[in-house]
Every structure is written in structure tokens, then in C-alpha cells.
């Protein structure tokens, strides 16, 4: 009986969570998906969106270097989130263009010179 009550409570919380995501434009789904991207995937998406990663210059006594901060969804402002949507559409159009290709289209052809 206790297990059944726990399952019902979990289901109710799940329904409430889904309802909240619908009301908030599924922003939490986007947040978790963005934060789970690998660094290279995140860089590609940010680049396609026209968003520059945050950097800072660190100065030492005899040198300086630039550090790039890891971007998280919560670090983005509303304008950048809108730009992410555009970047996703750009990347999707590239994926769609390559979707019609077959495996042999990616095999490098070597030409013999006489």
C-alpha cells in the first residue's frame, strides 16, 4: 500500500512538472538539454546562433592568457535564447541537407594521374 501511495504521489508530481513545463514554454527542458551538450556541440550551437562565449583575460607577471567560461543555459539572456532557436534551425537545415546522402557519398575518391 505504501508503494502504491508513493507511485501516485510521484505521478502527480510528474503531471504537475509537465504542466509547469508547458506553461513556461518548456524552458526547463531546453535548459537541461543545453546543459547536457558536450563542449564541442555547445560551441557549434553557440557559433551557429551568433553567440560569443564569455571570456576573460588573466594577467600574470610575465604573461597573459584568455580563459573561456563554460556556458550554461542560465547564463544566457532572453535575446541569446531567441538566437539559440535560430541557430538550431540553421543546424537542422544542414542536417537535412546531408540526410539525403548515402554512405558512399562520403568515401574519398582517389584519382590516378597518368
Rosetta silent file (secondary structure, phi, psi, omega in degrees, C-alpha in Angstrom):
SEQUENCE: XXXXXXXXXXXXXXXXXXXXXXXXXXXXXXXXXXXXXXXXXXXXXXXXXXXXXXXXXXXXXXXXXXXXXXXXXXXXXXXXXXXXXXXXXXXXXXXXXXXXXXXXXXXXXXXXXX
SCORE:     score description
SCORE:     0.000 S_00000001
   1 L     0.000  -40.961 -179.819    0.000    0.000    0.000 S_00000001
   2 H   -63.581  -38.185  178.640    2.838    2.366    0.855 S_00000001
   3 H   -65.644  -39.600  178.961    4.462    1.711   -2.540 S_00000001
   4 H   -63.591  -42.864  178.750    1.189    2.483   -4.305 S_00000001
   5 H   -64.367  -41.113  177.870    0.861    5.791   -2.472 S_00000001
   6 H   -62.723  -42.484  178.270    4.449    6.701   -3.364 S_00000001
   7 H   -63.063  -40.678  178.428    3.803    5.891   -7.035 S_00000001
   8 H   -65.037  -41.762  179.155    0.638    8.016   -7.026 S_00000001
   9 H   -65.360  -40.385  178.091    2.484   10.938   -5.427 S_00000001
  10 H   -64.418  -42.623  178.132    5.290   10.596   -7.965 S_00000001
  11 H   -62.811  -41.223  178.871    2.783   10.517  -10.830 S_00000001
  12 H   -63.996  -42.951  177.518    1.033   13.623   -9.504 S_00000001
  13 H   -63.482  -38.233  179.301    4.363   15.456   -9.217 S_00000001
  14 H   -63.425  -43.783  178.193    5.234   14.335  -12.730 S_00000001
  15 H   -63.153  -43.472  178.233    1.946   15.699  -14.072 S_00000001
  16 H   -63.252  -40.300  178.909    2.489   18.986  -12.244 S_00000001
  17 H   -62.684  -45.017  178.997    6.046   19.186  -13.585 S_00000001
  18 H   -63.236  -40.793  178.558    4.832   18.577  -17.141 S_00000001
  19 H   -62.781  -42.766  178.518    2.109   21.202  -16.701 S_00000001
  20 H   -62.787  -40.313  179.190    4.652   23.716  -15.431 S_00000001
  21 H   -64.702  -37.735  177.710    6.918   22.998  -18.407 S_00000001
  22 H   -65.635  -44.630 -179.850    4.029   23.574  -20.776 S_00000001
  23 H   -65.321  -35.450 -177.095    3.158   26.863  -19.082 S_00000001
  24 L   -93.056   17.716  177.212    6.761   28.050  -19.065 S_00000001
  25 L    70.494   26.469 -179.723    7.306   27.187  -22.709 S_00000001
  26 L    55.177   33.035 -178.761    9.250   24.037  -21.798 S_00000001
  27 H   -63.037  -35.111 -179.336   12.154   26.224  -20.783 S_00000001
  28 H   -69.584  -31.126  175.331   13.365   23.683  -18.233 S_00000001
  29 H   -66.277  -42.602  178.121   13.523   21.033  -20.960 S_00000001
  30 H   -64.669  -39.516  179.775   15.620   23.381  -23.070 S_00000001
  31 H   -60.804  -49.332 -177.376   17.793   24.168  -20.045 S_00000001
  32 H   -68.465  -37.420  178.671   18.559   20.543  -19.292 S_00000001
  33 H   -65.288  -43.082 -179.819   19.143   19.692  -22.964 S_00000001
  34 H   -65.136  -44.262 -177.417   21.517   22.652  -23.424 S_00000001
  35 H   -69.332  -21.556  178.600   23.432   21.926  -20.243 S_00000001
  36 H   -85.151  -10.204  179.856   23.872   18.247  -21.245 S_00000001
  37 L   -62.052  146.253  174.240   25.539   19.122  -24.574 S_00000001
  38 L   -72.068  156.286 -175.999   29.189   18.207  -24.908 S_00000001
  39 H   -53.382  -41.633  179.483   31.546   21.221  -25.106 S_00000001
  40 H   -66.847  -38.168  177.853   32.069   20.857  -28.876 S_00000001
  41 H   -66.752  -40.333  179.756   28.338   20.557  -29.516 S_00000001
  42 H   -65.899  -41.873  177.532   27.664   23.591  -27.352 S_00000001
  43 H   -61.089  -42.142  179.246   30.352   25.604  -29.182 S_00000001
  44 H   -62.977  -46.050  179.183   28.821   24.635  -32.532 S_00000001
  45 H   -63.789  -44.630  179.206   25.324   25.668  -31.449 S_00000001
  46 H   -63.025  -40.206  178.995   26.540   28.951  -29.976 S_00000001
  47 H   -65.147  -43.982  178.215   28.512   29.686  -33.138 S_00000001
  48 H   -64.412  -25.662 -179.378   25.511   28.922  -35.369 S_00000001
  49 H   -88.731   -8.271 -178.389   23.457   31.225  -33.155 S_00000001
  50 L    77.239   23.295 -179.070   25.953   34.071  -33.370 S_00000001
  51 L  -102.240  126.127  177.570   26.602   33.996  -29.628 S_00000001
  52 L   -89.352  137.108  178.572   30.137   34.592  -28.457 S_00000001
  53 L   -70.454  149.426  179.500   31.296   32.681  -25.423 S_00000001
  54 L   -71.016  132.664  177.785   32.234   34.703  -22.350 S_00000001
  55 E  -131.315  160.766  173.939   35.971   35.153  -21.945 S_00000001
  56 E  -143.058  146.545  178.824   38.251   36.895  -19.518 S_00000001
  57 E   -97.951  129.759 -179.913   41.909   37.779  -19.788 S_00000001
  58 E  -108.883  125.290 -177.881   44.130   36.649  -16.945 S_00000001
  59 E  -104.026  130.754  172.010   47.345   38.558  -16.433 S_00000001
  60 L  -109.135  178.199 -179.183   50.431   37.078  -14.796 S_00000001
  61 L   -60.093  -39.342 -175.812   53.686   38.839  -14.050 S_00000001
  62 L  -125.111   13.294  178.054   55.243   37.837  -17.362 S_00000001
  63 L  -159.767  172.159  173.743   52.324   36.582  -19.483 S_00000001
  64 E  -146.976  151.230  176.429   48.631   36.783  -20.145 S_00000001
  65 E  -149.341  160.559 -178.421   46.077   34.325  -21.461 S_00000001
  66 E  -102.779  131.814  177.575   42.384   34.219  -22.213 S_00000001
  67 E  -108.587  130.567  176.779   40.061   31.910  -20.323 S_00000001
  68 E   -99.282  125.553 -178.681   36.735   30.891  -21.888 S_00000001
  69 L   -78.761  145.050  174.707   33.948   30.324  -19.405 S_00000001
  70 L   -69.384  130.368 -179.906   31.686   27.302  -19.691 S_00000001
  71 L   -89.945  133.350  173.206   28.291   28.458  -20.917 S_00000001
  72 L  -120.230  158.987 -176.927   25.188   27.235  -19.143 S_00000001
  73 H   -57.282  -38.873 -178.132   21.599   27.935  -20.129 S_00000001
  74 H   -68.598  -15.768  178.478   21.074   30.170  -17.103 S_00000001
  75 H   -80.802  -12.498 -176.417   23.962   32.383  -18.293 S_00000001
  76 L   -87.345  143.767  174.629   22.057   33.319  -21.465 S_00000001
  77 L   -91.134  175.916 -175.095   19.790   36.344  -21.680 S_00000001
  78 H   -61.580  -38.269  179.132   16.416   36.359  -23.490 S_00000001
  79 H   -63.997  -40.577  179.382   17.904   37.727  -26.714 S_00000001
  80 H   -69.809  -33.663  177.022   20.511   34.945  -26.756 S_00000001
  81 H   -65.968  -40.265  174.641   17.844   32.299  -26.090 S_00000001
  82 H   -62.994  -37.983  178.110   15.933   33.568  -29.121 S_00000001
  83 H   -66.094  -32.094  176.344   19.182   33.389  -31.095 S_00000001
  84 H   -60.197  -38.716  178.827   19.566   29.750  -29.984 S_00000001
  85 H   -61.828  -41.758  178.322   16.288   28.957  -31.752 S_00000001
  86 H   -65.988  -42.148  178.515   17.678   30.465  -34.961 S_00000001
  87 H   -62.050  -40.342  177.319   20.927   28.558  -34.545 S_00000001
  88 H   -62.633  -40.821  177.752   19.037   25.301  -34.073 S_00000001
  89 H   -64.450  -39.332  177.917   17.102   25.946  -37.295 S_00000001
  90 H   -62.721  -46.955  179.179   20.369   26.634  -39.133 S_00000001
  91 H   -64.685  -37.041  179.210   21.937   23.412  -37.870 S_00000001
  92 H   -65.038  -36.985  178.547   18.765   21.470  -38.687 S_00000001
  93 H   -66.891  -33.961  175.955   18.864   22.702  -42.286 S_00000001
  94 H   -67.064  -44.351  178.996   22.466   21.453  -42.567 S_00000001
  95 H   -61.772  -42.580  179.332   21.456   18.081  -41.141 S_00000001
  96 H   -62.579  -37.541  179.462   18.522   17.890  -43.554 S_00000001
  97 H   -64.485  -37.070 -179.700   20.825   18.623  -46.491 S_00000001
  98 H   -85.115  -12.845 -178.158   23.093   15.736  -45.538 S_00000001
  99 H   -65.065  -26.472 -179.183   20.212   13.381  -44.712 S_00000001
 100 L   -82.869   -8.809 -179.827   19.720   12.572  -48.396 S_00000001
 101 L   -74.743  154.405  176.332   23.342   11.482  -48.772 S_00000001
 102 L  -110.476  167.822 -175.517   24.308    7.845  -48.788 S_00000001
 103 H   -57.371  -40.129 -178.080   27.332    6.208  -47.213 S_00000001
 104 H   -69.591  -15.845  176.277   29.260    6.015  -50.490 S_00000001
 105 H   -67.657  -19.027 -177.605   28.880    9.786  -50.911 S_00000001
 106 H  -102.135    6.916  178.089   31.373   10.189  -48.085 S_00000001
 107 L   -85.632  128.623 -179.173   34.031    7.863  -49.479 S_00000001
 108 L   -71.844  129.380  178.855   37.089    9.730  -50.668 S_00000001
 109 L   -95.085  132.448  176.550   37.821    9.131  -54.305 S_00000001
 110 L  -104.695  127.037 -179.411   41.420    8.881  -55.339 S_00000001
 111 L  -100.228  133.022  179.045   42.201    9.929  -58.869 S_00000001
 112 L   -89.274  129.784  177.593   45.132    8.365  -60.641 S_00000001
 113 L   -96.115  129.912 -176.302   47.285   10.777  -62.541 S_00000001
 114 L   -78.956    0.000    0.000   48.770    9.299  -65.718 S_00000001
